[in-house]
Amino acid sequence: MTTSPIMNTSAATGAAPSPASPDQAKLKKAAQSFEAVFVRQLIGSMRSASDGDGLFDSEASKQFQDMADAKTADAMAQKGALHIADMLVKQYGARLAGSAAATIAPAAQPAADTKAAAQ
C-alpha cells in the first residue's frame, strides 16, 4: 500500500490565499518585513558568536556573508519559516478588523438617530 503526502492545495498550485482587504495585504507585507529584519539580526548574532577568524575572513567576504544572510533571512520570512509574521497578522489583524468595525458603527448611528427624531 502506498501513501501520498497531504498537501495544501494553495501551496501545491503556488497560489497564495488572497487577503481580505488592502489593509490586510499591507499588514501581511509589514509583518513579513519585520520577520526578515528579526531573522537578519538573529543570523548576525550567530555569526558574531563564532570562535574566531577563519582562513578566508576579510572585509570582502564579510560583506558577501552579510548579503547572503540578508537574502536567506528574506527567503525564510517569505516562506514563514518561524511563523512570526503569521502571529503578527493574527494579533494585529483582529485589531484592524475591530477598528474598521468601530469606524463603520459610529457613521451608521447618527442616521438611526435622525430617523427617531423625524418620527
C-alpha positions, -999 to 999 in steps of 0.1 A, spaced: 0 0 0 14 34 -9 5 67 7 8 101 -7 17 132 13 -10 155 23 -6 188 6 -22 222 9 -40 230 -24 -29 266 -23 7 255 -17 6 229 -44 -6 254 -71 18 281 -59 -11 305 -53 -13 323 -20 -46 329 -4 -59 364 -12 -61 388 17 -95 402 27 -86 438 21 -58 462 10 -51 469 47 -47 432 54 -22 430 25 -2 459 39 -3 443 73 10 410 59 38 427 40 48 447 70 48 416 92 70 397 67 94 426 66 96 426 104 102 389 104 130 393 78 147 420 99 144 398 130 159 368 113 188 390 99 196 401 135 194 365 146 218 353 119 241 383 126 242 374 163 250 338 155 278 348 131 293 372 157 294 343 183 318 323 161 351 312 177 375 333 157 388 343 123 387 318 95 412 313 68 393 334 43 380 361 65 383 395 50 362 426 47 350 415 12 340 380 24 322 396 54 303 418 31 292 389 9 283 369 40 261 398 51 244 399 17 239 362 17 225 364 53 200 391 42 189 370 12 185 340 35 165 360 60 142 374 33 136 339 19 129 325 54 105 353 61 87 349 28 83 311 35 71 318 70 98 296 85 94 310 120 58 320 117 65 353 133 46 372 105 16 349 109 14 357 146 17 394 140 -10 392 113 -32 373 136 -27 397 165 -29 430 146 -54 417 121 -80 414 148 -73 450 159 -75 461 123 -109 444 119 -120 459 152 -110 494 142 -128 490 109 -160 479 126 -157 508 151 -153 533 122 -184 520 104 -206 518 135 -205 555 145 -212 565 109 -243 543 109 -256 555 143 -264 592 135 -286 580 106 -306 560 131 -309 590 155 -323 612 127 -349 586 119 -360 585 155 -361 623 156 -382 625 125 -409 603 140 
